[in-house]
Amino acid sequence: MTTTLTAPSVPAATAAPIADVSNHIPLRQTMANSLTMAYRGILKLKHNPEQLFDVTVQPILFTALFAYIFGGAIGGNVHDYLPVLIPGILVQTVVLTSVVTGTQLREDMDKGVFDRFKSLPIARISALAGALVADMVRYGLATVLTLGMGLLLGYRPAGGVVGVLVAGVVVVFCSFAVSWIWALVGITGKSAASVQGISMMIMFPLTFMSGAFAQVSTMPGWLQGIDKANPIYYMVNAARELMNGNVYSSNLLWSLVGSVVVIAIFAPLAVKAYMRRA
């Protein structure tokens, strides 16, 4: 009689689940990861300079066109129209630039870029935060070029250097706040084209009726009433008061408070949506 010996069964090795590193990475490293991702975003601009079209060519072209086309009709002449135009077109240019945030996020997600980031030992939120921080560089570039073009056309801001600097910082900060809205739209949108279409459909009416190119007092009464609820209206007035007189009024306060409220509402929503997809 033969006896068959069998080796003791060994439990099959199971793959260890990948740890969710985003829950164990300290705040300091998360900030460092976000800055690294922001640097990546800036490098993308270096290798794809066409992405800078909206913050380089557009501010110069639009400022010159609006000054010479509408200067005589609205301001009587180009020189008198510049104090109205330059702060308004500055706000319009930088705020519209924030729309690109959502579009590029959607493109990166469609290409699987964020999927590759998930395999890295970094905070998952750093990819989103880095993208928004990198876009602030674009806002700053648009601000400088718009102001530079205004100076070339003859604009001399009565608010002085301080008024202009404060106005530039306020516009960049407010645009950063708006970019959280478009980040949420980009994360939840179906395609980059749809995100861009929705964003532009909302932003163009808001910027054009905000008084950026013509005084709101010349508009119909019902439109003036709507502008009281238009956040771009307060941004335009704040920038105009700062650049033309270094005046700190309630328009500045409403712009800053509104931006903080937007960040408080849409940043958590965008982060939650991103983490759910990431």
C-alpha positions as CSV (number, residue, x, y, z in Angstrom):
1,M,0.0,0.0,0.0
2,T,1.5,3.3,-1.0
3,T,0.9,6.5,0.7
4,T,0.9,9.8,-1.2
5,L,2.3,12.7,0.7
6,T,1.0,16.1,-0.2
7,A,2.6,19.3,0.7
8,P,0.7,21.5,3.1
9,S,-1.4,24.0,1.2
10,V,0.0,27.5,1.2
11,P,-2.4,30.4,1.0
12,A,-2.2,32.2,-2.3
13,A,-0.4,35.5,-2.1
14,T,-2.8,38.4,-2.4
15,A,-1.8,41.7,-3.7
16,A,-1.6,44.3,-1.0
17,P,-3.9,47.2,-1.7
18,I,-2.2,50.4,-2.7
19,A,-2.3,52.7,0.2
20,D,-4.2,55.9,-0.2
21,V,-1.2,58.2,0.3
22,S,-3.3,61.3,0.2
23,N,-4.6,60.5,3.7
24,H,-1.1,60.1,5.2
25,I,0.9,62.9,3.6
26,P,1.5,65.8,5.9
27,L,0.5,69.4,5.0
28,R,4.1,70.5,4.4
29,Q,4.7,67.8,1.8
30,T,1.3,68.4,0.3
31,M,2.3,72.1,-0.3
32,A,5.6,71.0,-1.7
33,N,3.9,68.6,-4.1
34,S,1.5,71.3,-5.1
35,L,4.3,73.7,-5.9
36,T,6.0,71.0,-7.9
37,M,2.8,70.5,-9.9
38,A,2.6,74.2,-10.4
39,Y,6.1,74.2,-11.8
40,R,5.0,71.4,-14.1
41,G,2.2,73.6,-15.3
42,I,4.6,76.4,-16.1
43,L,6.9,74.1,-18.0
44,K,3.9,73.1,-20.1
45,L,3.6,76.7,-21.2
46,K,7.2,76.7,-22.1
47,H,6.8,73.7,-24.4
48,N,3.4,74.8,-25.7
49,P,3.7,78.5,-26.1
50,E,0.4,78.6,-28.1
51,Q,-1.3,78.2,-24.7
52,L,-0.2,81.7,-23.9
53,F,-2.1,83.3,-26.7
54,D,-5.0,84.4,-24.5
55,V,-2.6,86.2,-22.1
56,T,-0.1,87.7,-24.6
57,V,-1.6,88.5,-28.0
58,Q,-5.2,88.9,-26.8
59,P,-4.6,91.6,-24.2
60,I,-2.5,93.7,-26.6
61,L,-4.9,93.2,-29.6
62,F,-8.1,93.8,-27.7
63,T,-6.8,96.8,-25.8
64,A,-5.7,98.5,-29.0
65,L,-8.9,97.6,-30.9
66,F,-11.3,98.7,-28.2
67,A,-9.5,101.9,-27.7
68,Y,-9.5,103.0,-31.3
69,I,-12.9,101.6,-32.2
70,F,-14.9,102.8,-29.2
71,G,-12.8,105.6,-28.0
72,G,-14.4,108.3,-30.1
73,A,-17.9,107.0,-29.8
74,I,-18.0,106.5,-26.0
75,G,-15.3,108.8,-24.6
76,G,-15.2,111.5,-27.3
77,N,-11.5,110.6,-28.0
78,V,-9.1,107.8,-27.2
79,H,-7.3,109.7,-24.5
80,D,-10.4,110.4,-22.5
81,Y,-11.7,106.8,-22.9
82,L,-8.5,105.1,-21.6
83,P,-9.3,105.7,-17.9
84,V,-12.6,103.9,-18.5
85,L,-11.3,101.2,-20.8
86,I,-8.0,100.0,-19.3
87,P,-9.3,98.9,-15.8
88,G,-12.4,97.3,-17.5
89,I,-10.4,95.4,-20.1
90,L,-7.9,94.4,-17.5
91,V,-10.7,92.7,-15.5
92,Q,-12.2,91.2,-18.6
93,T,-9.0,89.8,-19.9
94,V,-7.8,88.2,-16.6
95,V,-11.3,86.9,-15.6
96,L,-11.8,85.3,-19.1
97,T,-8.4,83.7,-18.7
98,S,-9.6,81.8,-15.7
99,V,-11.9,79.8,-18.0
100,V,-8.8,78.0,-19.4
101,T,-8.3,76.4,-15.9
102,G,-11.4,74.2,-16.3
103,T,-10.7,73.4,-20.0
104,Q,-7.1,72.3,-19.4
105,L,-8.1,70.2,-16.3
106,R,-10.7,68.4,-18.5
107,E,-8.1,67.8,-21.2
108,D,-5.6,66.4,-18.7
109,M,-8.2,64.1,-17.2
110,D,-9.3,62.9,-20.7
111,K,-5.7,62.2,-21.6
112,G,-5.2,60.1,-18.4
113,V,-2.5,62.4,-17.0
114,F,-4.1,62.4,-13.5
115,D,-4.4,58.6,-13.6
116,R,-0.6,58.5,-13.8
117,F,-0.3,60.8,-10.8
118,K,-2.4,58.4,-8.7
119,S,0.5,55.9,-8.8
120,L,3.0,58.3,-7.4
121,P,3.6,58.7,-3.6
122,I,2.2,62.3,-3.6
123,A,-0.9,64.0,-2.3
124,R,-3.6,63.5,-4.9
125,I,-4.9,67.0,-4.3
126,S,-1.6,68.5,-5.4
127,A,-2.3,68.0,-9.1
128,L,-5.4,70.1,-8.8
129,A,-3.9,72.7,-6.5
130,G,-0.8,73.0,-8.7
131,A,-2.8,73.6,-11.8
132,L,-4.6,76.5,-10.2
133,V,-1.4,78.0,-8.8
134,A,0.3,77.8,-12.2
135,D,-2.6,79.7,-13.7
136,M,-2.0,82.6,-11.4
137,V,1.3,83.2,-13.4
138,R,-0.9,83.5,-16.5
139,Y,-3.1,86.0,-14.8
140,G,-0.1,88.1,-13.7
141,L,1.3,88.0,-17.3
142,A,-2.1,89.2,-18.7
143,T,-2.2,92.0,-16.1
144,V,1.3,93.3,-17.0
145,L,0.7,93.2,-20.7
146,T,-2.7,94.9,-20.5
147,L,-1.3,97.7,-18.4
148,G,1.8,98.0,-20.6
149,M,-0.4,98.3,-23.7
150,G,-2.5,101.0,-21.9
151,L,0.6,103.0,-21.1
152,L,1.8,102.8,-24.7
153,L,-1.6,104.1,-25.8
154,G,-1.2,107.1,-23.5
155,Y,-3.0,106.0,-20.3
156,R,-1.6,107.6,-17.2
157,P,-3.2,106.2,-14.1
158,A,-3.9,108.9,-11.5
159,G,-3.9,106.3,-8.7
160,G,-0.1,106.0,-9.1
161,V,2.0,103.0,-8.7
162,V,0.3,101.9,-5.5
163,G,-3.2,102.1,-6.9
164,V,-2.1,100.1,-10.0
165,L,-0.3,97.4,-8.0
166,V,-3.3,97.0,-5.6
167,A,-5.7,96.8,-8.5
168,G,-3.5,94.2,-10.2
169,V,-3.3,92.1,-7.0
170,V,-7.1,92.3,-6.5
171,V,-7.9,91.3,-10.1
172,V,-5.5,88.3,-9.9
173,F,-7.0,87.2,-6.6
174,C,-10.6,87.6,-7.7
175,S,-9.7,85.6,-10.9
176,F,-8.1,82.9,-8.8
177,A,-11.4,82.6,-6.9
178,V,-13.4,82.4,-10.2
179,S,-11.1,79.7,-11.4
180,W,-12.4,77.4,-8.7
181,I,-15.8,77.5,-10.3
182,W,-14.3,76.5,-13.7
183,A,-12.2,73.8,-12.0
184,L,-15.4,72.3,-10.7
185,V,-17.0,72.6,-14.2
186,G,-13.9,71.0,-15.7
187,I,-13.8,68.1,-13.4
188,T,-17.5,67.3,-13.8
189,G,-17.8,68.2,-17.4
190,K,-18.1,65.7,-20.3
191,S,-15.5,67.2,-22.6
192,A,-13.1,70.2,-22.9
193,A,-15.2,71.7,-25.6
194,S,-18.4,71.6,-23.5
195,V,-16.5,73.1,-20.6
196,Q,-15.2,76.0,-22.7
197,G,-18.6,76.5,-24.3
198,I,-20.4,76.7,-21.0
199,S,-17.8,79.0,-19.4
200,M,-17.8,81.5,-22.3
201,M,-21.6,81.5,-22.5
202,I,-21.7,82.6,-18.8
203,M,-18.7,84.9,-18.7
204,F,-19.1,87.0,-21.9
205,P,-22.5,88.5,-20.8
206,L,-21.3,89.1,-17.3
207,T,-18.2,91.0,-18.5
208,F,-19.8,93.0,-21.2
209,M,-22.7,94.3,-19.1
210,S,-20.5,94.9,-16.1
211,G,-19.5,98.4,-17.2
212,A,-16.1,97.3,-18.4
213,F,-16.4,99.2,-21.7
214,A,-19.2,101.7,-21.0
215,Q,-20.5,103.3,-17.9
216,V,-23.4,101.4,-16.3
217,S,-25.2,104.6,-15.8
218,T,-25.8,104.8,-19.5
219,M,-27.6,101.4,-19.6
220,P,-31.3,100.7,-19.2
221,G,-32.6,100.7,-15.6
222,W,-33.4,96.9,-15.6
223,L,-29.8,96.2,-16.7
224,Q,-28.4,98.4,-14.0
225,G,-30.4,96.4,-11.5
226,I,-29.0,93.1,-12.8
227,D,-25.5,94.5,-12.5
228,K,-26.0,95.0,-8.7
229,A,-25.8,91.2,-8.5
230,N,-23.0,90.9,-11.0
231,P,-19.7,90.2,-9.3
232,I,-17.7,91.4,-12.3
233,Y,-19.4,94.8,-11.9
234,Y,-17.8,95.3,-8.5
235,M,-14.4,94.1,-9.7
236,V,-14.5,96.6,-12.6
237,N,-15.5,99.5,-10.3
238,A,-12.9,98.6,-7.7
239,A,-10.1,98.4,-10.3
240,R,-11.2,101.7,-11.9
241,E,-11.3,103.5,-8.6
242,L,-7.9,102.2,-7.5
243,M,-6.1,102.9,-10.8
244,N,-7.7,106.3,-11.4
245,G,-7.6,107.6,-7.9
246,N,-6.2,105.0,-5.4
247,V,-9.7,105.0,-3.8
248,Y,-10.6,102.2,-1.5
249,S,-14.4,101.9,-1.5
250,S,-17.2,99.4,-0.9
251,N,-16.6,98.0,-4.4
252,L,-13.2,96.7,-3.3
253,L,-14.8,95.3,-0.1
254,W,-17.5,93.5,-2.1
255,S,-15.0,92.1,-4.6
256,L,-12.8,90.7,-1.8
257,V,-15.7,89.3,0.3
258,G,-17.3,87.8,-2.8
259,S,-14.0,86.1,-3.8
260,V,-13.6,84.6,-0.3
261,V,-17.2,83.3,-0.4
262,V,-16.7,81.8,-3.9
263,I,-13.5,80.0,-2.7
264,A,-15.2,78.8,0.5
265,I,-18.1,77.3,-1.6
266,F,-16.5,76.1,-4.8
267,A,-13.0,75.0,-3.5
268,P,-14.4,72.2,-1.3
269,L,-16.9,71.1,-4.1
270,A,-14.1,71.0,-6.6
271,V,-11.7,69.1,-4.3
272,K,-14.5,66.6,-3.4
273,A,-15.3,66.0,-7.1
274,Y,-11.7,65.7,-8.0
275,M,-10.9,63.3,-5.1
276,R,-13.9,61.2,-6.1
277,R,-12.6,60.9,-9.7
278,A,-9.0,60.6,-8.7
